[in-house]
Amino acid sequence: MRSTRTRPVGLVIALALCAVLAGGCGDDDAVAEDPATSAQPSEEPSALPRTAELITLVTPAEGATVSGSFEASGKANSVEANVPWEIRDGSGETVLEGHATAEGWMDKLYPWTTTVDVSELEPGTYLFIARTDDTSDGEGKPSEEVGARITVE
């Protein structure tokens, strides 16, 4: 015959584990600091992620060198299939903008592609950014951005 004495012990252990998980660990005021991080802004544009929940960037590749025009592409689920994009210079100022149209919207990520003409830009390093559209004036889900640093020759 099997003993049932271990069942209450297992229950006590499970309840103790739940209490630890519910209480969390550490101090609520704890802050992780990175001594290598400076409070000074960077001179270079910062790279954005290439993938977000509702948009991805396939091209251009991070660090790509472009001239004349280049193809930008990815997948998105953006309002009315609109995928706004912009190019920012090293100071963060928008120097070029436009939009692409995805092949659909609402139920999944759809491919989008556009040709970006950079022939009027001065040579240098820029940040290409594509985003989901927010037509709600900030009342709905915020726009998501993806990007890549590019060099215009």
ABEGO torsion letter per residue (X at the ends): XBBAAAAAAAAAAAAAAAAAAAAEBEBAABBBBBAABBABBBABBBBBBABBAABBBAOBBBGBBBBGBBBBBEBBBBBGGBBBBBBBBAAGBBABBBBBBBAEBGABBBBBBBBBBAAABBBEBBBBBBBBBBAAGGABBBBBBBBBBBBBX
